[in-house]
Structure formats: C-alpha cells, structure tokens
Amino acid sequence: MPEEAPVIRTVLAMGELPARDHAFYGFVWAGSTLTAHVDQALVRAHDLPLSWFEVMLWLHGQTESVAASELGAKTLPSRSQVSRVIDALRARGLVERAPSRHDARSVLIALTEKGRQAFTDADATRRQVLAELFDDPLDDQDIQALNAVWAKLKQRPRA
C-alpha cells in the first residue's frame, strides 16, 4: 500500500480587522459555536432540536397558554417554522393546542405535563453543555459585561 501523504493544515486568519468588526465576528462565532454544541447535545440526549427547545422555553415560562402568533414573534425560528415546531411537539404529546376564547382566529399553545418534564430534562442537558463552554470560562464580571452589551443592543429600534 502506498503511504498516504500527510494532511497539511493551513491556519486561517481574517487579517487585520477594526476592533468593532472583530467584536462583531466574535459574537457571531460565539453564537454559532454555542448553538451548535447545545443543539447536538439536545438531539443526542433527547431527540429535541434547539429550535424545539426554544419554543418550549418560552412556553415553560408562562402561567397560561400562549397565542401561536406570539411565539412566532418571540422565538428565533420564523413564524412558519414555529408552526411546524408546534405540530412536531404536539405529535410527541409535548404541547397542546386550544382555540382562543377571545379570538376565533387565534390558537393557544401550552406545554403538557409530559412537555414540562421533557423541558426540565432537556434544560439540564443544556445547562451541562453551557457550564463547560460558557459558564466555567466566564466570571461574574464577564457575565455582567455581556448583559450590559445585550441591554444596549436591545434598546436599539428594529427596522
């Protein structure tokens, strides 16, 4: 058998970037990296993609059923994706749908007891992944600084 040639790896670099560009791409990298790791862990452990978990997260924090349109406005998946996620969660018995008593056009969504347990289990997995990748490397001052940045960015009006 012929010997395989060694793989030569090139270290890629973006080159010189202004500090603001570097900070922006740092956010992009961090978001992509954390999202990928959490999504992989949730799918592996619970067969629950991160987009499903996010919808469940919003539902878990509510004391009453939520209009599907409100979920679509709050979550990262698009409104049409939220509708598909709700259908998939419903098929697994994790959410229930009910017509609104106040608006015949609206459908209300809530976690079932099975959904609340699935969320609790999946949230423990999410926290475990983030402990290693996010919580452990950052101290309280880092978290306060990030929260200050998020607050500033959220104050800006959206187009």
Kinemage of the C-alpha trace (Angstrom):
@kinemage 1
@onewidth
@group {chain A} dominant
@subgroup {mainchain}
@vectorlist {calphas} color= white
{ca met a 1} P 0.000 0.000 0.000
{ca pro a 2} L 1.307 3.430 -0.858
{ca glu a 3} L 1.933 5.718 2.065
{ca glu a 4} L -0.615 8.491 2.476
{ca ala a 5} L 0.679 11.995 2.226
{ca pro a 6} L 0.366 13.966 5.457
{ca val a 7} L -2.519 16.412 5.602
{ca ile a 8} L -1.234 19.933 5.579
{ca arg a 9} L -3.417 22.275 7.560
{ca thr a 10} L -3.421 25.965 6.913
{ca val a 11} L -4.170 28.271 9.793
{ca leu a 12} L -6.785 30.662 8.500
{ca ala a 13} L -6.849 34.199 9.761
{ca met a 14} L -9.149 37.085 8.886
{ca gly a 15} L -6.285 39.503 8.745
{ca glu a 16} L -6.346 42.900 10.324
{ca leu a 17} L -9.833 43.953 11.355
{ca pro a 18} L -11.012 47.054 13.129
{ca ala a 19} L -11.884 46.336 16.764
{ca arg a 20} L -15.634 46.685 16.117
{ca asp a 21} L -15.517 44.148 13.273
{ca his a 22} L -13.515 41.788 15.463
{ca ala a 23} L -16.095 42.165 18.258
{ca phe a 24} L -18.979 41.547 15.841
{ca tyr a 25} L -17.421 38.403 14.400
{ca gly a 26} L -16.656 37.291 17.940
{ca phe a 27} L -20.379 37.436 18.697
{ca val a 28} L -21.152 35.534 15.510
{ca trp a 29} L -18.562 32.870 16.346
{ca ala a 30} L -19.733 32.531 19.958
{ca gly a 31} L -23.387 32.290 18.975
{ca ser a 32} L -22.715 29.740 16.239
{ca thr a 33} L -20.432 27.646 18.420
{ca leu a 34} L -22.691 27.595 21.470
{ca thr a 35} L -25.788 26.965 19.365
{ca ala a 36} L -24.171 24.036 17.545
{ca his a 37} L -22.939 22.393 20.756
{ca val a 38} L -26.277 22.789 22.570
{ca asp a 39} L -28.258 21.606 19.530
{ca gln a 40} L -26.075 18.490 19.135
{ca ala a 41} L -26.382 17.622 22.822
{ca leu a 42} L -30.167 18.106 22.874
{ca val a 43} L -30.670 15.992 19.763
{ca arg a 44} L -28.327 13.266 21.002
{ca ala a 45} L -29.791 13.078 24.523
{ca his a 46} L -33.457 13.926 23.921
{ca asp a 47} L -34.104 13.866 20.151
{ca leu a 48} L -35.057 17.520 20.632
{ca pro a 49} L -33.552 20.146 18.293
{ca leu a 50} L -32.654 23.510 19.788
{ca ser a 51} L -35.438 25.240 17.815
{ca trp a 52} L -37.968 22.972 19.545
{ca phe a 53} L -36.339 23.579 22.910
{ca glu a 54} L -36.549 27.332 22.405
{ca val a 55} L -40.308 27.182 21.795
{ca met a 56} L -40.643 25.014 24.903
{ca leu a 57} L -38.526 27.522 26.862
{ca trp a 58} L -40.953 30.328 26.083
{ca leu a 59} L -43.934 28.133 26.944
{ca his a 60} L -42.331 26.909 30.168
{ca gly a 61} L -42.063 30.464 31.456
{ca gln a 62} L -45.793 31.143 31.077
{ca thr a 63} L -48.571 30.560 33.559
{ca glu a 64} L -51.223 30.478 30.829
{ca ser a 65} L -51.495 29.284 27.238
{ca val a 66} L -49.819 31.490 24.632
{ca ala a 67} L -51.060 32.501 21.195
{ca ala a 68} L -49.072 30.755 18.482
{ca ser a 69} L -48.540 34.133 16.802
{ca glu a 70} L -46.876 35.456 19.980
{ca leu a 71} L -44.457 32.530 19.969
{ca gly a 72} L -43.629 33.281 16.351
{ca ala a 73} L -42.834 36.886 17.264
{ca lys a 74} L -40.581 35.980 20.221
{ca thr a 75} L -38.598 32.956 19.117
{ca leu a 76} L -35.675 32.719 16.719
{ca pro a 77} L -37.390 30.376 14.273
{ca ser a 78} L -39.631 32.141 11.759
{ca arg a 79} L -43.395 32.120 12.231
{ca ser a 80} L -43.818 29.336 9.677
{ca gln a 81} L -41.066 27.318 11.379
{ca val a 82} L -42.739 27.842 14.762
{ca ser a 83} L -45.945 26.400 13.323
{ca arg a 84} L -44.058 23.287 12.176
{ca val a 85} L -42.274 23.019 15.535
{ca ile a 86} L -45.607 23.223 17.366
{ca asp a 87} L -47.001 20.470 15.121
{ca ala a 88} L -43.961 18.271 15.839
{ca leu a 89} L -44.143 18.920 19.596
{ca arg a 90} L -47.874 18.183 19.546
{ca ala a 91} L -47.282 14.895 17.708
{ca arg a 92} L -44.972 13.871 20.562
{ca gly a 93} L -47.527 14.892 23.187
{ca leu a 94} L -45.365 17.760 24.482
{ca val a 95} L -47.770 20.629 23.734
{ca glu a 96} L -51.484 21.037 23.370
{ca arg a 97} L -53.461 23.423 21.194
{ca ala a 98} L -56.755 25.047 22.044
{ca pro a 99} L -58.849 27.700 20.314
{ca ser a 100} L -58.800 31.120 21.956
{ca arg a 101} L -61.975 32.060 23.808
{ca his a 102} L -61.400 35.712 22.877
{ca asp a 103} L -60.271 35.495 19.240
{ca ala a 104} L -61.653 32.827 16.932
{ca arg a 105} L -58.646 33.257 14.612
{ca ser a 106} L -56.112 32.543 17.347
{ca val a 107} L -54.802 29.215 18.606
{ca leu a 108} L -53.369 28.920 22.116
{ca ile a 109} L -50.413 26.673 22.916
{ca ala a 110} L -49.336 25.215 26.259
{ca leu a 111} L -46.911 22.569 27.451
{ca thr a 112} L -48.452 19.323 28.611
{ca glu a 113} L -47.177 17.665 31.795
{ca lys a 114} L -45.106 15.389 29.563
{ca gly a 115} L -43.793 18.538 27.841
{ca arg a 116} L -42.862 20.155 31.159
{ca gln a 117} L -40.891 17.057 32.145
{ca ala a 118} L -39.210 16.874 28.736
{ca phe a 119} L -38.277 20.550 29.052
{ca thr a 120} L -36.823 20.027 32.538
{ca asp a 121} L -34.730 17.089 31.334
{ca ala a 122} L -33.544 18.932 28.214
{ca asp a 123} L -32.785 22.085 30.193
{ca ala a 124} L -30.475 20.098 32.461
{ca thr a 125} L -28.602 18.922 29.351
{ca arg a 126} L -28.422 22.488 28.005
{ca arg a 127} L -27.064 23.764 31.314
{ca gln a 128} L -24.467 20.989 31.412
{ca val a 129} L -23.179 21.883 27.942
{ca leu a 130} L -23.131 25.597 28.706
{ca ala a 131} L -21.361 25.052 32.026
{ca glu a 132} L -18.276 23.828 30.212
{ca leu a 133} L -18.375 26.202 27.240
{ca phe a 134} L -19.843 29.380 28.717
{ca asp a 135} L -20.210 29.408 32.485
{ca asp a 136} L -16.819 27.988 33.517
{ca pro a 137} L -14.622 30.257 31.355
{ca leu a 138} L -16.537 33.432 32.301
{ca asp a 139} L -16.560 35.059 35.723
{ca asp a 140} L -19.345 37.213 37.200
{ca gln a 141} L -17.798 40.402 35.799
{ca asp a 142} L -17.762 38.899 32.303
{ca ile a 143} L -21.437 37.979 32.613
{ca gln a 144} L -22.323 41.484 33.853
{ca ala a 145} L -20.430 42.999 30.915
{ca leu a 146} L -22.227 40.752 28.422
{ca asn a 147} L -25.600 41.574 29.969
{ca ala a 148} L -24.793 45.299 29.678
{ca val a 149} L -23.955 44.821 25.984
{ca trp a 150} L -27.176 42.847 25.323
{ca ala a 151} L -29.209 45.547 27.083
{ca lys a 152} L -27.676 48.257 24.880
{ca leu a 153} L -28.255 46.271 21.699
{ca lys a 154} L -31.868 45.512 22.643
{ca gln a 155} L -32.621 49.220 23.152
{ca arg a 156} L -31.992 49.972 19.509
{ca pro a 157} L -35.187 50.138 17.443
{ca arg a 158} L -35.546 47.387 14.859
{ca ala a 159} L -36.152 48.252 11.232
